[in-house]
């Protein structure tokens, strides 16, 4: 695919966009478990990350496919969290992502795949999301769910857009459960389905009074009191000229004082073809993209990197489908403190 089919962000950065609404996890940590309020905030967080594709301009392009062992870190001192992602397998493609704050942790190891159905493409992200929350009235509560299947509509002709479909069930270690339902529309309506609802169930599988209603593209309110729990952030001005990105997404390529001279040499911010595309140096980006892909293919032929299976510099497997950052002196954050990146391969 030509480089112009991409937006100037990698898939690792796309997964980092999930953290835009991390304050919902902070709210969850301050909410009681037994009443269902904590799982309600977890459900709002699960829905909120879908809003980054609400602009139909964003459906026109795809993120860069990361190279094996490419990484992305996001340290936000203003929100008190840090995030790390690495592509740990080329075939099948697997990404390992992990975020942590004082009161919560987030782990997700997606295995993205696509299926084409004539006019639509089905976008699948297998792999459980696990969130652990420390709350004031109980021990740590763990939540697990799988992201919904999303569809890219009108692949061949017409206005392209992305929409989630089906249900998502969030299971809590406390015995609570949240069922997220994305409302569907008639295939003849020609409009995107945006309405979503959430039902909350207690440990005895009894539906509780509270829930959520709204649109995954705009806002969620708690029922029955109609208190707004979440609202989508603003898009950049002139979305068509800026890939339909919200401002949080557009900031992910910035190298601030927090990252300057500290991030790993494999960080997506340093990927040369992606940077050239952002700076509108299209021909140079095209040539660099070809060289990087050929460099990876040659390394696979020479046996310097694995062609199949997992190869990770910074994550370790704790169970099937779950990878977490290596701890101690060989871990990413300790290496960052020392400024030593011996475990990082040469990617560009």
Secondary structure, DSSP 8 states (H G I E B T S, - for coil): --GGGEEEEEHHHHHHGGGGGTHHHHHHHTS-STTSHHHHHHHHHHHHGGGGG-SGGGGG-EEE---TT-EEEEEETTTTEEEEEEEEETTTTEEEEEEEESSEEEEE--EEEEEEETTEEEEEEESEEEEEE--TTSS-EEEEEE--EEEEE-SSSS--EEEEEEEEEEEETTS-EEEEEE----TTS-S---EEEEEEE-TTS-EEEEEEEEETTTEEEEETTTEEEEE---B-SSGGGGTT-BHHHHGGG---TTTTTTS-TTBGGG-HHHHHHHTT-HHHHHHHHHHHHHHHHHHHHTTSS-SSSB--SSEEEEETTEEEE--GGGSHHHHHHHT--TT-----
